[in-house]
Amino acid sequence: MKIKFSGAEKFLVISMLFLTFLGFYFLLDPYTGQWLHDTVSGYFTEKAQTSNDILFLYLLALISVVVANASVFIYIPYPLIIFIIAARPDIEPILLIISASIGAALGEFLAYILGFAGKKAIENKEKYQKQVESMKKILEKRPVLVQFLIFFMALTPLPDDVILIPLGLVGYGFIRSFIPCFLGKLTLMIILVVGGKIFGETIVNFLIGSNDSPYPWLSDLIILYVVVIIVYVVLKIDFSKILKKIGVSSESLEEYNE
């Protein structure tokens, strides 16, 4: 019997196989795994610990948050980086919160624009357009709940593009997407900076203990697995069925599209 895979299944299978291949490859060649970790996430964490340039540390916080939130598959542990920088006695917490929040804003903007560009690419594809319009109708049917979910997701360390790319894809208003997302990320930054100032070196030493592990790349790989699963779940949601459950008929959806 021939098995047919949808686009979501193809994405899941290919991504999981690729990440699993990387995992086995890094086990066989630990040097490459170590190099990749040190080049991407390791570079930022090391500089956060060792740099004596205060201006550079604020810039490092901004860049790490931008990259982490504007790219799905380039993971940088920016919560750890912010926490490490905040734990340093020569850092002004208000300036760190501002620089990290600016980075979050830039990352959110880039993620939304990427989703909006994807919207233009599928406008002539009826198969995807129906799902997009259904999702947009749901978002407008439950505005308060949507705002809360955006805020809650932004409050987590997950990349913001997991939220903002789909919102840009359906043409959900940028301001309505940006404000709760930014407030959620701002709240996270405040928690991280205050936590770093209060708990200081004790927690930092515990958090960076993975540097002594023979598999420092493992945490990065696990995060990528989680991101792939979240993207897959979003792709698999049948928004037309959700519309029926909340009392929106297909006729009203067609009128909305017109």
N, C-alpha and C positions, 0 to 999 in steps of 0.2 A: 504494500500500500504506500502510495506516494504521500509524503508529509509536506504540507505547504506552510511556509513560515511567513508571517506578516513582517512589515518593516520593523516593528518593535522587537519581535523575536530575533530577527537577523542582527539587529543592533546588540541585543543582549548576548547572543551566542558568540558573535565575533569579538565583542569587548571582553567577555569573560575568558575566552580562549587566549586572547592576546595577553591579558593580565596574568593568566595562569602560566603562559609560556615565559613571560618575563620573570615570574617568581622562580620557576625551575632553572631558568638561565642564570639568575643571580645566585641561586644555591650552588650551581656548578662553577660559576665564575664570580666569587664574592668580591673581587676587586672592582668589577664593573658596577655591581650593585652599590658598593661603597662610594665609588666615583660619582654615580648618578645622584645618590643621596647628598653627598658633599657639595656637588655642583649646584643643586637646586635648593632644597630645604636646608641642608646643612650649612650652606654659605650664609644664609640669613641668620640662623641661630648663632653661628660662630661670631659673626660680626656684632650681633646684639650683645654678646658677652664680652668681646675683647676690644671693640673700638672705643677710643677716648675722645672722638670727635662728636660733640653733643649735637651739632647741626646735622651731621651725617646720620645719627641715630634717629632723629625725628624724620628725616628723609627716608631712612630704611623702613620705618614703621609705615609711612605713606605708601611706598612702593610695594611692600609685601602684601598689604591689604588690597591694593589695586590689582596686582597679578592674581592673588588668590580668589578674588571675587569676580574677575572678568574672564577667567578661564576654567572650564570644567575639569580638564584632564592635566593641568599643571597645578599640583597641590603644594602649597606653602603653608606650614603651620603657623599662621599669623597670630592666633591667640597666644601660643607659647612665646612668640617673638615679642609681642606687646607686653606680656607678663614679665619677661626677662628684662626688657628695657625699663619698665616701670619700677622694677626692684632696685635699680641703680640709684644711689643717693643724689647724684648730680642731675637727675632728670626732673623737670617741672611737669607735674601730672596734667595740668590744664593744657599745656602746649602739646603734650603727647596725645591726649584725647582729641584735640583739634586736628592734628596732623593725620592721625589714624582715621578720623571721621571723614576728612577730605578724601583720603584714599578710598574709603568705602563708597563715597558719593561718585567718584570717578569710575570705580569698578562697576557700580550699579548702572551708571549711564551707558557704559560700553556694552554691558550685557543686554540691556533693553534695546539698544540700537541693533545689536546682532539679531535679536528676536524679530524686531520690526523689519529688518532686511529679509529675514526668512519669510515673513508674511507676504512680501512682494513676490517672492519666488514661487509661492504656491497659490497665488490668486487665481490662476487659470486651471488649477487641478481640482476638479469638483469633489473627488474622493476626500481630500484633506480639507477643502474649504467648508464642507458641511460640519466636520468636527470642530473646526475653528469657530464657526458662527455659533454652534451649540455651546461651546465653552464660554464664549463671550456673553451669551444670553444668561448663563448660570452666574457668571461673575456680577452681572448687573441685577440679577434677581436677589442676590444675597450680599449687598455691598458691605454691610457692617461685619459680617462673618469673614468675608474676603480680606478686608482691611486687617482684621485681627490675625488671620492666618499668615498674611504677608509679614506682619510685625513679628509673630511668633517664630516663623521660619528664619527671619533675618537675625533673630536673637540667638540662633544656634551658630556654631562655627562652620556650618556647611557653606559652600560657595553660593553667592547670591544669584548666580546665573541659573541655578536650578529653579529659582522662582521667576526671575525677571525675563529670561528668554521666552518661556511660554506666554507671559503677559504681553511682551512685545509682539509675539507671533499672532496673538488674537487682536492686537490693536487696542488693548486696554489702556486707558489714559495714563500717560507718563507720570503726571503729578500724583494721581491716585495710586500709582504703583510705587513711586519714588519715596513719598513722604513716610508711609508706614515702614517701608524697608529701611530707610535711612534712620528712623527713630529706633527701630529694633537693633540695628548695627551700632548706633550711638550708645544705646543702653549696654550692649555687650562690651564696648570699649571702656565704658565707665567702670563696669564690673571688673574687667581685667586689670585696668590701671590701679584702681583702689585695692584690689586683691594683691597686686604686685607690691604696692607700697606698704600694705599691712603685714603680709606674710614674708616678703622679702626672700632672702637667699635660701631659707629652709625649703620652701616649696620649689624654688627654681632648681635646686640641686636634685630634688626628687624627680621633677619633670624631665630633666635632661639626662636622667640615668640611662636612657636607652642608647646614649652615645657609646656606652661600654658594651653594648650587645653586639654579637657577631653578625646580626641581621638588622642594621639600623634602617634599612629601606623598607622593612616589613610594615611599619606603621603607615608609611606613605601608600603602599600597595593596598592595605586594608581600606583606607579612606577612599581610594579610587573604586574599589569594589562597591562600597556603599553608595557612591555617587552614581555609578552605572545602574544599580538597582533602582534608585530613586527616579532617574531619567526613564527607565523602562516602565515603571509604574505609571508615570505621567503619560507616557505614550500609549499605554494600554487602557486608559480610562475611556469608557464609552460615554461621552457627554450627552448624547441624545437620550440614553436611558435615564441619566440623572435628571434631565429636563422633565421627563414623564413623571418621575417620582415627586418632583416639587410642583407639579401641576401645570407645566407648560406644554401645550400640544404642538404637534408638528405643523398644524395650520398657522398657529400664532408665530412660530419660528419662521415660516416662509414669509409671512407678512412683515416680520422684523427685517429679514434679509432684503426685502424689496424697498 
